Amino acid sequence: MKKFFIVLVATALVVAFTLPASAQTEFTLYGSVHMDTMVTDTDNTGTTRDTSPLTWDLSTGNWSSFGARIKVDEKLSGTIEWRSPPGGYLADDLNQSAWTGAYDMGFATLRLGRWWTPSFNPPPVWMVPTVGNFIITAQEPRIALENIKLGPVKFQITGMRGSGEPGIGIYNVTETTMPRMEARADATFGPVNIAVIGGYYSYDAYTSNQTTALKTDFDGDFYGAIATFTMGPFQVRGSWVRVNNPTVYTGRGNANVFERLDASNNLIDVDQTLWQAYATYTLNPMISFNLVYGQNKYEQDRNGFTDKDEQSGWMFTVPINITQNFTVRLEVSKVDNKDFVVQGVTTEEGDVTSYGARWIFFF
């Protein structure tokens, strides 16, 4: 289980000592440790008892990290990074790593590899802990053109993912004919920044039986906007995203309302809509206050019914910077899973309230 981490550290050290001897070359090790001490109150429904466990663990959000930044010259750079898997246990999982190389071509930056941000994937059901942002996850290998500037607008175009798409129903063999494409455009007007985002993904899916093979096209897409207003110590941000077929697009879907096949083996689409509002106030360099509220909704029309599942939630955090490299983040949040309705049958879901502190060292 520790082999991958040992290999990563060895790789970083080898790179450090084998880079060309150049006054321009810079090599920087960095890392962080995120420790959670949280109580999670789960208000279950039916005969399932409520729980309130205290957890002491490395952050389950893949935040603890170790890495190296390499700058060969003003144009060529790279990054190697490992992050702790959910639960904090070491694992031989390349999905927890980032390996990138970037070259500044002047009109744009070409980036290759696998990296963490920016991620345009919409949040899963547990959406509020993202604190007003889209989730940050390890991504598939990708090619991107970044920092394309046209007047006040900056563009980014990314292509990624070529295999491993989810099969649905009888279609258990999939083939990608075009990578998933995503784009983002940012523009700043005084204290306001506006970002428009979107993506599209399509692949062919087959049955595994060659004698009676069936084929269909699966596709998913999303579009949305993020607006940020900053004035002095205050910042307000709002985001809205609409996703068509989230399981097809991201590989992650809703457990209650998900893409299915109709009687003719055609895909029944799922629409996901989510929005978040975020506000922060920086009292001084040591203390700030953050509040976020959001809603997430899945809908599907089938058999004369509208299946739906909704969640809403809020989070309040107070990061306290004890020193430049040590932060304690006090946190309380609540997620209301609401009820889900499938084929006219309503099922009650419970609420989850969390509170405690996250301890963060940067080095």
SVG drawing of the C-alpha trace seen along z (x, -y; Angstrom):
<svg xmlns="http://www.w3.org/2000/svg" viewBox="-48 -49 73 64">
<polyline fill="none" stroke="black" stroke-width="0.4" points="0.0,0.0 2.9,-2.3 4.8,-1.4 3.4,-4.1 4.2,-6.9 7.8,-5.6 8.2,-5.5 6.8,-9.1 9.2,-10.5 12.1,-8.7 11.0,-10.0 11.0,-13.6 14.4,-13.2 15.8,-11.7 14.4,-14.5 15.9,-17.0 19.4,-15.6 19.3,-14.9 17.9,-18.2 20.3,-20.0 22.7,-22.2 21.3,-25.7 21.1,-28.9 17.5,-29.2 16.3,-25.8 14.2,-26.0 13.1,-22.9 10.7,-23.4 9.3,-20.7 6.0,-21.5 3.3,-19.8 0.5,-20.1 -1.2,-18.0 -5.0,-18.4 -6.3,-16.8 -10.1,-16.6 -11.5,-16.5 -15.2,-16.5 -18.5,-15.3 -21.1,-14.2 -24.8,-14.0 -26.8,-11.8 -30.6,-12.1 -31.6,-8.8 -35.1,-7.8 -37.2,-4.7 -35.7,-2.0 -32.0,-3.1 -30.6,-4.6 -29.2,-8.1 -25.4,-8.4 -23.0,-11.0 -19.5,-9.7 -16.3,-11.7 -13.7,-11.3 -10.0,-12.0 -8.5,-11.4 -6.6,-12.9 -9.0,-15.0 -11.4,-12.9 -11.2,-15.6 -7.8,-14.6 -6.2,-17.7 -3.1,-16.4 -0.3,-16.5 3.3,-16.2 4.8,-17.5 7.5,-19.2 7.4,-22.2 10.0,-22.3 10.8,-25.4 13.4,-24.8 13.1,-28.3 10.6,-31.1 8.6,-28.9 8.9,-25.3 7.7,-24.0 6.2,-20.9 4.6,-19.5 4.6,-16.2 2.1,-15.8 0.5,-13.1 -2.6,-13.6 -4.0,-11.4 -6.9,-9.2 -10.3,-9.5 -9.8,-8.5 -6.2,-9.3 -4.8,-5.8 -1.9,-5.3 -2.9,-3.4 -1.4,-2.4 -3.8,-4.7 -2.5,-7.0 -5.9,-8.8 -4.5,-10.5 -1.6,-12.0 -0.9,-14.9 1.8,-14.9 1.9,-17.8 4.2,-19.7 3.5,-23.2 5.0,-25.3 4.3,-29.0 3.9,-29.5 3.2,-33.2 -0.4,-33.3 -1.3,-30.4 0.1,-27.8 0.1,-24.2 -0.4,-21.8 -0.2,-18.0 -0.8,-15.3 -3.1,-14.8 -3.8,-17.6 -6.3,-18.7 -7.6,-22.1 -9.5,-23.6 -12.3,-21.1 -15.6,-21.8 -17.3,-18.6 -20.4,-19.5 -20.5,-18.5 -21.9,-15.2 -24.8,-14.8 -22.6,-15.9 -22.1,-19.4 -21.9,-21.9 -18.3,-21.1 -17.0,-22.5 -17.6,-25.9 -19.1,-27.6 -16.7,-26.0 -16.8,-23.2 -15.2,-20.0 -11.5,-19.5 -10.7,-15.9 -7.9,-14.1 -8.7,-14.2 -8.2,-12.0 -5.1,-12.6 -5.7,-15.7 -4.4,-18.3 -5.2,-21.9 -4.6,-25.3 -4.8,-27.9 -4.4,-31.7 -5.7,-32.4 -6.5,-36.2 -8.8,-38.1 -9.1,-41.6 -10.6,-41.5 -11.6,-37.8 -9.3,-34.8 -10.2,-31.4 -9.2,-27.8 -10.0,-24.7 -9.4,-21.2 -9.7,-17.7 -9.7,-14.6 -10.8,-11.1 -10.6,-8.3 -11.8,-5.1 -13.5,-3.8 -16.8,-5.4 -19.8,-3.9 -21.9,-1.3 -25.6,-1.5 -28.1,1.3 -27.3,3.9 -24.5,1.7 -21.4,2.9 -18.8,2.2 -17.9,-1.4 -15.7,-3.2 -14.8,-6.8 -14.6,-8.4 -13.9,-12.0 -12.5,-13.1 -14.5,-15.0 -14.2,-18.7 -14.5,-21.5 -14.1,-25.3 -14.1,-28.3 -14.1,-32.0 -13.2,-34.6 -13.7,-38.4 -13.1,-41.0 -14.8,-44.3 -13.7,-46.3 -14.7,-44.5 -16.7,-41.9 -15.4,-38.7 -17.7,-36.6 -16.8,-33.0 -18.9,-31.0 -18.2,-27.3 -19.4,-24.4 -18.6,-20.9 -19.7,-18.0 -19.0,-14.3 -20.2,-11.5 -19.3,-7.8 -20.5,-4.7 -21.8,-1.8 -22.4,1.8 -23.6,5.1 -20.8,7.6 -22.6,10.4 -21.3,10.1 -23.9,12.3 -26.7,10.0 -24.8,6.8 -26.7,3.6 -25.2,0.1 -26.3,-3.3 -24.7,-6.7 -24.4,-8.1 -23.9,-11.9 -23.8,-14.3 -23.1,-18.0 -23.2,-20.9 -23.2,-24.7 -23.1,-27.3 -21.8,-30.6 -19.9,-31.9 -20.0,-35.6 -17.7,-37.0 -17.9,-40.5 -15.0,-41.8 -14.8,-45.0 -12.3,-45.5 -12.7,-42.7 -16.0,-41.5 -16.5,-38.9 -19.7,-37.5 -19.9,-34.7 -22.8,-32.9 -22.7,-29.9 -25.3,-28.1 -24.9,-24.9 -27.2,-22.7 -26.1,-19.2 -27.6,-16.7 -26.9,-13.1 -24.4,-13.6 -23.5,-9.8 -22.5,-9.8 -20.6,-13.1 -18.7,-12.6 -19.0,-8.9 -20.8,-9.9 -24.5,-10.1 -27.4,-10.0 -28.2,-6.8 -32.0,-7.4 -32.5,-9.2 -30.1,-8.0 -29.9,-7.3 -31.9,-4.3 -33.0,-2.5 -36.6,-2.5 -38.4,0.5 -36.6,-0.2 -33.2,-0.3 -32.9,-4.1 -31.4,-6.3 -33.8,-8.2 -32.1,-11.5 -31.5,-12.9 -31.3,-16.7 -29.3,-18.1 -29.5,-21.7 -27.4,-23.2 -26.6,-26.6 -24.6,-28.0 -24.2,-31.4 -21.0,-32.2 -20.0,-35.2 -16.8,-35.9 -15.5,-38.7 -11.8,-39.1 -11.6,-40.7 -7.8,-40.8 -4.9,-38.7 -5.6,-36.2 -9.4,-35.7 -12.1,-35.5 -15.7,-34.4 -17.3,-32.3 -20.9,-31.3 -22.2,-29.2 -25.7,-28.0 -26.6,-25.7 -29.2,-23.4 -28.8,-20.4 -31.7,-18.7 -32.0,-15.7 -35.0,-15.1 -36.1,-12.4 -39.3,-12.0 -40.2,-8.3 -43.4,-6.1 -45.6,-9.2 -43.9,-10.1 -41.3,-12.7 -38.6,-11.1 -36.7,-13.7 -34.2,-13.9 -33.1,-17.2 -30.5,-18.3 -29.8,-21.7 -27.3,-22.7 -25.2,-25.4 -21.8,-25.7 -20.2,-28.3 -16.4,-28.4 -14.0,-30.6 -10.3,-30.0 -7.9,-31.2 -4.3,-31.7 -2.3,-30.9 1.0,-31.4 1.8,-31.7 2.0,-27.9 -0.6,-26.8 -4.4,-27.3 -7.3,-26.1 -10.6,-26.1 -13.7,-26.0 -16.6,-24.6 -20.3,-23.8 -22.5,-22.6 -25.9,-21.0 -27.2,-19.0 -30.9,-18.4 -31.3,-15.4 -35.0,-16.1 -37.3,-13.3 -36.8,-11.5 -39.6,-10.5 -39.4,-7.5 -42.4,-6.4 -44.8,-8.3 -43.4,-6.7 -41.9,-9.2 -39.1,-8.1 -37.9,-10.2 -34.2,-10.9 -32.3,-12.1 -30.2,-15.2 -26.5,-15.4 -25.0,-18.1 -21.2,-18.3 -19.2,-20.5 -15.6,-20.7 -12.2,-21.8 -9.8,-21.1 -6.1,-21.6 -3.9,-22.5 0.0,-22.7 1.7,-24.0 5.3,-23.4"/>
</svg>
